[in-house]
Each structure stands twice: as C-alpha cells, then as structure tokens.
Amino acid sequence: MNSKEVKNNAYTAITIGPIGKTLAKARSVKSFWTASYLFSWIMRELLKKLPEENFEVLSPHRAGKDVSEETSKKVGLFPDRLFAKGELEEKEFKRIKREIFGELAEKFKNAFQDEKDDIARKIDTERDPKRKRELEEIKSRYSNATSKSEDIRKYLENYLSISSITVELSSDCSILEQLNKYLDTQELFNKASSHTDEDYMELFIEASKNSFLEDYSKENTSSSGSNKDLKESSTKKRAFPSTSEIAVSGWEQNPPKDANGEVDYSKLTSKTGFRNCYKYLAVIKADGDGFGTYIKELKVDEEKEIKENGEKENELTRFTKSFFEFSVEVANELIQKTKAIPVYIGGDDLFLFAPVLEGNVEKDVFNLIKEIDDLFIQKEIGEGLSMSYGVSIFYYKSPMSEAIDIADSMLRKAKEEKEEKEKKKDTVAISIQKHSGQKIEFLLPCKHSTDKCKQETGLYKKATELIRAFKEDDSMLNSLIYWIEDMYETIFTDEVTLYQERINAVFDNFFDEEIHKENEVFFDLLKKFIHSMHHSEDTPRKLKDKKKLLHGILRYCQFVTAKKEK
C-alpha cells in the first residue's frame, strides 16, 4: 500500500475487551491461557479482515498475522488495542465484527458439543455416585448450551466489546498518546453485557475441548526442546499440564499421579534429588520501562526506512515490527527450550507460568528472565528501554487468581517511584507465598538489561551468583539468616562497609567453624555482595532496607534448596 493514499490526518483506533473480567473467570492454567488467547485471536482476525487500501496499521505489526502456526497457536501474541492511519467505514467495521462473532459463536457451540459428549463418556465409566452426580450437573450445563446457538451469538455480541474511533490529528502531536486517551474514554462508555441464565464465556474457557486448546495440543513436529516432551506427555489426556505437573516438570517429566490426575508427591519426596520447591510454581509478569515516553517521540508522518519490497515505512511501523519479532523470538525460546508455559507475549507485556527450578539452581526463574533480557539486548529495541518483572511463587494447591494478583502487585512495586522521585527500572520483584503461611519478598534492582557490560558486573549479577553458589540445605544457612536478622544493623555500619577487608574480618570472626569453611565459595560471594550493596546506587538507601534485601535473598536460597517445608 502506498501510504500517500491514506487520508492525511485521519487515524483509527480499535479496542477489544473485557480482558480483566474474562481472566477473572479462569481457575486453571488451561483456562487462563484460553481466556487470554481468545482476545489475541480476535486481534489477529481483525488484522486479517481490516482493509488494506488507504488503511495503514501502525500497531500491532500487521504482517504478524502470518507468523508460523507452531508459534501463533501456542501463545497469544497480539494486544487488545490497534492503531491505524486512515479511516474505517462504519459499515465495513460492522461487517468485520459480524464475521468475527459468527466464527467465535461456532467455536463456542462446537466446544460445548464436544465437552458434553466427553462428559457423557466419563459418566458411563464413573463408579463414585457423588462424582457421577457432579458430572451429570456439568453435562446438563453444556447440553443446554449446545441447543442455544443463536443465544450464544447474542451473548458474545453483548459480552465482548470491539469498538473503534476515528479522529483527525495533526502530525505534530503524539499520535499514539492521543489515540490511547480517546480509547480510554471510549471504554468508559462500552456497554455492559446483558444478563443471561448461563455464563457461556466461563463454560468455554473451562472446556477442555475448545478449538484453541485442540490446536495448542497438536504435535509440534518441528520442536525438539524439552518443553515439547512435557506437553506431549501431559496432553495425552489434556492440552495443558496441571499446576503440580508444571511445578515438578523441571525435575521429573513423568511423575506418578493420584486418582485425580495430580502429581502423587508421596511417591516423590523420598527420591534422591527431591526439593520442596518442586511443590511450587511461578507466575512471571513483565512490563516495559520507558516505552510510553519512547513511543511518543516516534514519527508516523516521516518515511525514512526503505523496506525490502521498495516501500518506505515510518519510525513507529518499524518499531512495531521489531517489537513483534522480539515477541516471536521469546515465544519460540520459551516453548522450545524451557518448561515455561507462556500465556501472553506482546512485546513489553509478558505473562507466563514456570517451574521454580529446571533441575538445578542454575536454571531458576532468574535464568528465564536472563534469557528474555538477552533477546531484548540482541534485538536492540530502543535506547534506554528495559524490562521489569513481577514474580509470584506459590504452592501448587493455592488459588491461582491470588498468585496472579500478587505477580501484578510485585510488578507495580518494581516500577513504583522511589523516595527521590526517581523511577525504578530494570527490576525483578519476587514474592514467595509459602504453604506454611510465611512470605518472602525482595526486589533486585537494575539488571541493566540494555547494557551488556553492567549486566555482567552489576549488583544484580552478584545477587544471582550468590543464590546459585549455595548448593545444600543445612543448619548453617538457617543460623546465618538469624544472625543477619539480629546483628546486621549493629555490625554493618558505614565505617565497617567502607572497605572489603573490614567486612571480611567480621565474617572471619563470627564464621570460623569447619562448616563455614566447607561453604567458602558462598561466603566469599556473600562478603563481596555486602560490599557492593553498600556502594551501589541501585540499592535501598536505608540500612534496614539493605538488610531486608539480603535477608530475602538468603531466604530464597533456603527455599530453593530445602528438602522439606520450613
């Protein structure tokens, strides 16, 4: 398309929803993935169906609709907002929406029919009267839903919002900023869904036979990574692994199962190499730092870069393309090489489930984050940009919605303002909600994800080295944690922490037994970390907060190495 054909000052923005309301209905990994993927699918369909003449999509990357199915069917890649240069006729937009609602209604109807048939088969073989009654009740809901095709379509048209605005904007303003403001206002007036006797959306995302899950679970013959093994072994009965399967997947690929299909930990805890953290899994969420400000400066009316086909493209389009390519690379890396279960990867917005460890302390959540950041550096997305992460580690039986809320909360903490009114950037915020009721929280600032040199020498690197240096669970670490809690603020004054030698002397005085000598590497790294922490601008200013950071790191060490719950 020749962008000169586009009406100069006309811009269109489209928003879809309600994402938050839909995700709130989910109760399992499978349903969270389905709820999120549904909106990504809608956006992908919009990119396919929107006109190409005189309508230049600025974001998301339009050609992304053609990404390989082995990736596009495994993870949501498309956001909930679209921005374009050009005018969209109301008649055309209504036609597109009718097509999308029709296709989606058919997916819902087929899923309900398949689910009804599947439950009927389970009822025929079920011997437990109580469970049989439960299945009969569920079957009744799906049976009722299958008979109401027209109701399903009307429900979707009322429940889902696909709305657009077209405005004229001058080229000297921040186009995306202005369009986002219009959409924010638009969403305030979006209609609420009408009341129905049945929540068809909940039925759909909880169904194990919907078409999205069927596509997800198809054998990926081109993948060779270990994640494929997990998914192939676990998809013989269902598309997605359970929380217990994800938790243990980094250590045991085919764990014994109980009658409910959950991992039978009673048969694992006595095995050599078992760690208590294999009963836990992580929700990891990411958000970009500085992206809003950066995008404001990108031009949409100046075409500089020459594309391969000879056409020009503006700065925003080029950025959108680069960002989408980054999303695909991250998705492929996670799907093919890790045990992580990505739910949504949309550039600077990321949501995934993962085991706490993949076999050893070298492959933990910090390693996953590093792999993502390494791709970010390689892609050279934009100067001064970085990623912050919120991580929620939770017991496999804990409510998943709470764990996701905590991940959101930790992400906000990673990005909130300091006392000096400076923005925290490039931060990982960790929360561990233990089954015992204890909570561990700490923030590791400044990964320096856009600076390879600082990434290799900074405080964040020293912290992860310290974490991985501790290999065994024993009383030594427990006593060290209590000593830090009681003595840190008294001993580690400015005078002591001024020189590395003085810190070394403190440890030589208090920790001179044989068990400490056996952990010499760990203690050397600990002493260096304390010195760096007191001289780094990245860490908290107050002594009590420095102690809290160190305390959190040591508790994390204990958590990932412990054989039993502490």
N, C-alpha and C positions, 0 to 999 in steps of 0.2 A: 504494500500500500504506500502510495505517496502521501506523506503527512501534510503536504501543502494543500491537499484536497479537503482536509479537515477544517471545519469552521473555526476560525482563528481563536475566538475567545470562549467557546463552548466546552465545558467539562462535565463529565458524568461520573457519579459515584454510586456504587451499589453496596448494600449491607445485607447480610443474612443472619438469622438468629431464630430462636433464643438459645445460644450455646450454653450459658451458665445454667439455665433452667433444665436443659436436657441432660447435661452432665450430672446434675443433682439426682437424677432418677437412677443412675447407674450404681450397681452394688458389687461388681466383679471386674477383673482386668478386661475380660471379654466385652462387657457392656460399656465400660469406659472407652475402650477402643472404638466400638461401634458408634457410640454417641458422637465422638469426636470426628470419626471418619465420615459420617453422614454429611456433615457440613463441608468438609473438604471435597466430597463427591459433588455436592451441589455447585460449589465454586468451579470445579473442573468442567461440569456440564455447561455452566454459564460461558466459560472461555471457549467452549466448542461451538456454542449456539449464537453468541453475540455477533453482529455484523462485522465484516472486515473492511468494507468500503467506508471511508470517511469516519472511521472509529478506531482510534489508536489506543489500545490498552497499555497504560503506563505501569500498572501494578495490579495483580501479580504477573509474573513472566508468562505471556500468552502461549509461547511455544512449549511451556511446561506441561500443557495438556497431553503432549505426545511422549512424555517420559515413559521408559520401558515399564511394562505391566508388572514385571517381577519386583519393581520398586514401588510403583504407584498403588498397588493393591496390598502392600504391606504396612503402609503408614500414610497418615494424612499429610499432604504437602502444601495445601492451599489455604490461605487465610479467609477470614469472614468479611473482608472488605475489598472492593475492586475500584480502581480509579482509571479513568479513560479521558482522552482528549477527543471531543466530538459529542454529537447529540444523539440520543437514543429515543426513537419514536415510541410513544406510549403503546400504540397498537402492537408494535414489534415486541416490546418488552412483555406485554400480556401474553402474547403467543408463546414466547420462550418459557414463561412461568407455567403455562398450561401444560406444555410438553414435560417439564421437569416434575411437576406434581403428578402427572399421569404415569410417568415412568416409576416414580417413587412409590405411588399407590400400588402399582403392580408388584414391586419388590416386597411391600408390606403384605399384600394378600398371599403371595407365594410362600413367604416365610411363615405366616400363620398356618397355612395348609400343611406345610412340611412339619412344623412343630406339633400340630395336632396329631398327625399320623405317627410321628416318632413317639409321642407320649402314649398313644394307644398301644404301641408295641411294648412299651415298658410296663404298662398296666397288666398286659396279658401274662407277663412273667413275674410280676411282683407278688411276694407271699406275705409281706408285712401289711396287715389290714390298715394300720394308721397311715403308712406311706402310700398305700393304694388310694385311700380317700383323698390325700393331698394331691396326688397325680390326677385323680378324677376332676378335682376342682380346677386345676390348672388347664386341663384339657377342655373343660367347659368354656373357659375364657377364650381360648384360641379357636374353638369350634364356633363360638358366637361371632368372633371377629371375622372368620372366613366367609360368613354369609352376608357381610355388610360391605361389599366392595365400594358402593357409592358413598357410604358413610365415612370410609377410610379416606377417600379423596377429599371430601369436605372437611374432615378433621385436619388433614395436612394443610389445606389451604388456610384454615383458621389458626392452626398451631404455629406453622412456620411463617416467618416473615422474610420476604425477598423484596426489598424496596429500593427505589432509586431516586436520585435527584439530578437535575441538570441545571447548571448555573453558568453565567458568564463571568469570567475572572480576568483581570488584567495580568499580563505576563510578568509584571514586576513584583507580584505578591508571591508568597509561599503557597503554591498550588495545593499540595497535599495537606498542609496545615489547615487551609481554608475549607477544603472538602471534608476533612475529618470533623470539623466543627459543624458543618451542615448535617453530616450523618449522625453526630451526637444528638442534635436537635430532632432529626428525623426519627430516631429510635425512641424518643420520648413519646411520640405520637403513634407508634406502631400499635396495632390492635392487639388486644389480649385474646387468647384462644377461648372459644366458646366452650361451655360446659358439655361434656359428653359422659355417658354412663361408663365408658371404657377408655382407659388411657392406652391408646394404640401405640404411642411412642415407647412407653415402658415395655409393652409386650414385645415390640420389635427389637429393642436393644438387648432384652433379656433372652430372646430366642436364640437357640444355638444353630438354627438352620437358615438364617438370613443370607442373602446372596453375597453381602460384603465378607462375611466370615467364610463362606464357601470358597470365594476367590482367594482369600487370605491363606486358607489351609491347603490349597493346591500345591502339589510337589513342585518345588523350585529346582529344576534340573541343572540350572547354571550356578547355583550356590554351592560352595564347598566348605563353608565355615562351620564351626561348632554349634552356632545358633540354629542352623538348619537341623542338626541332629536332635536338639531339644524339641524343636517344633514338630519334626516328623514323628518322634516317639510319642509326643503328647497329643498329636492330632488324630491318632487312630480312633479316638473316642470323642474328641472335641477339638475345636480350632485353636483354642488358647489354653496354655498351662494355667493351673490354679496358683494362688499365692504361695502355697507350700512348695509347689514344683519349681517356681521361679526362685524362691529362697534357697533351695538346696541345689539348684542347677549348676552352680559354679563348682560343685564338688562331686555330685552324684547325678548321672544322666538318667538312670532308670531306677529310681528309688522304689522300695516296696510301698504298696498302697493299702489303706484300710478299706472297709466296706463302702465308705462314702467317696472313695476315689482320691482322698487326701494322702499325703505322704505319711507313712507309718514311722514316726520318729522313734518309737520304742525299739525298732529293729536297726536303728542307725546310730544311736547315741553311744553304743559300746564299741563301734567300729574305730579302728585306728585312723586318726586324722580328723575325726569329727570335732567341730567347733560349734558353740552355742549360737553364734551369729548366723548359722545356716537355717535357723528358725525365723530369720528376719529378712526383709527385702527393702529396697529403697525406691522412693518416688523422687525423681530428679526433674526439676523445672529450671528453665533458663530464660533470661531476658537480656536484650542488648543494652549496653551503656552508651549513651550519647547518640543513638541512632536518629531520634527525633530532630535534634539540632542539625545533625549532618545532612539529613534528607532535605531540610528546609533550604539549604544552600544549592541543591542540585537544580539545574536548569531543565526546563521542559520545552522551551521555545528556541533553543540553540542546538543545532545538529552538527556535531563535530566528528564523531567516530564513524568511520566507514565500515559497514558490515560486510560479511563475506559475499553476499549477493549484490554488492554495489550500492545498496541503500544506506542512508545516514540514520543515526539514532542519537537521541538526546541523552544527557547525563543520567537522568532518572531511569530511563529504559535500560541503559547499560548496567546501572547499579542493580536494578530488579533482576536482570538476567544473571548477573554474577552471584547474587544472593540465593537465587533459586538453585543454581548449580551447586553452591555450597550445601544447601539443604539435602539435595540428592546424594552428594558425596558422603555426608554424615549418615544419612539413612542407610546407604549401602555398607558403610563401615560397621555400623551397629548390627545390622541384620546378618551380615556375612561373617563377621569376625568376633562377635561378643554374644553373651547370653541375654543382653538387654532386650526389652520389648518396647520399641518406640511406638508411641501413640500419635504424636503430632510433632513434626519438624518443619517449621515455617520460617527459615532464616534465623532471626534473633529470638524466636519464640520456640521453645522446645519442651516436650513432656514425654517422659519415659519411665518404665519400671525396670528394675535391675536387681540381681542378687548383690549382697553386700560384698562378697568376695567371689572371685572366679579361681578357686583352687588355692591361692596363697595371698599374703598381704601385699604382694607386688601388683596384683590385679584387683584393686578395690574401686570404690566409686571415684576416688581421685584420679585413678588411671583412665576411667571412662571420660572424665572431664578433660583430662590432658589430650586424649585422642581427638576430642571435638575441637579443643583450642588449637591443636596442631594444624588441623584442616583449615581453621579460621585464619591462622597466620599464612599458610600456603596460598590461600585464595586472595589475600591482600584486599579484603573487602573495602576498607577505607581507613584513612589515617585517624588515629585517636579513638577508634572504636574498640570495644571489648565486650565480653560476656560475663554476667554474674549468674550465680546458681543458688537455688534453694533446694536442700536435700532433706527429705524426711525418711528416716529409717524406722520401720515399725514391725511389730510381731505379726506373723502371718495370719493369726486369727483376729487381729484388731480391725475395727471398722475402717475400710479403705477411704471412705469420704473424709474421715478425720485426718488420716495421713496426708491426703492431698491438700486439705486446708492448711495443715502445718507446713507443707512444702511451699505453698503460696505465701504464708506468713514469713518463713525464713528468707524467701526471695525478696520480700519487701524490706526485711532487715538488712539484707546485703546491699540494698540500693538506697537506704534512707540517708538523711542528712546527718553529718557529724555535728558536734557542738560548734565547730569552727565554720559551720555552714558550707562545708565542702562536701561534695558528693562522694560517697563510697563507690568505687568502681572496681570491676575485675575481682569480685569477691565470691567466695564459697561460704555459705552459711549452712551448718549442719545441725540437725536435731535428731536425737535418738530417743524414742519413747519405748522404754524397756517394759517387758511383761511384768516385772516386779513393781512397776509404778515409778521407778526412778527416771529422771530425764537428764540427758546430756546435751548441751548446746554450746557451740562456739562458732566464731567467724574467722576465717582465714582470708585476710585482705591481700589485694594486689598480686594476682597470679602473673600479671604482666603478659597477658595473652597476645598482645600485639608487639611485644618486644622480646625477641628470642634470647638476647643476652641476659636481660633481667630475669627472664623466665628460668634460666639455668642457675642464677646466682642469688636470687632474692629470698626473702623470708618464707614465702610460700613453699619454695623448693626445699628449704631446710626443714620445714614442718613435715612435709611428706616423707623426706628421708628419715626423720626421727620416727615417724609412725611405722615405717617399714623395717626399721632396724630391730624392733622388739619382736622376737620370734616365739617366745614361750610365755605361758601363763603361770605365774608362780607368786608367792607371797611378797617377793621383792618389789614388784610394781605396786602392789596394794599399800605397802608401807611407805613407798616413795610418794604416792598420791596423798596419803595422810600427812606426811611431812611437809609437802608443798602447801597443803591447806592450812596447816598450823603455823609454819615458820617463814613462809615466803616474804611477806611484807616486813617482817622484822629483820631478816638477814639481807635480802637483796635490795639494799639501798642504792642510791646514786653513786655513793663512794665505792661500794663493792662492785657494782656492774660497770664501772668506768673502764676496767681492764679485764681482759680474758683471764689473766693469771690469778686475779683475786677470786673470780668465780670458780676456777679450777681448785683453788685452795680450800674453798668452802666444801666442795664435794669430797676432796681428799680427806677432810677432817670428819665428815659425817658418814661417808660411804666407803669404808676401807676393809670390809669383810670379803671373804672369798667369793660369795655370790655376786657381789658387785664387780669383782674382777672378771668373772665369767661373762658379764654383760658390758665389757669395756667399750665396745663399739657404740652401743646405745648411749652410755653415759658421756662419751666424748661428743656425740652429736647433740645430746641434751645440753651440755655446757655451752657449746657453740650457738645453739638456738637461743638460749637465755641471753647471751651477749648480743646477738643480732637483734633480738626482740627489744632490748633496751636502747638500741642505737638506730632503729629503723623508724622512719616517718610513717610507715604503714600501720603500725600497731597502735593500740589504745594508749592514751597519754597517762592515765592514772595507774598507779602501781597495782591496785586491787583488780583492775581490769586486765592487766598483763597476767596476773596470777590466774584469773578466771580463764584466759585463753590457754595457758599452759596446762591448767587443771583439766580443761575439756579435751585437749589433745591426748593427755595421758589416760583419761577415762576411755577415750576412743581406742587407744592401744589395748587396753584391758578388754574392751568389748569384743574386738575382732580376734583376740587370741584365746579367750576363755573357753574352757571345755564345758562348763556348766553356767547356769544363770547366776549372776552376782548382784 
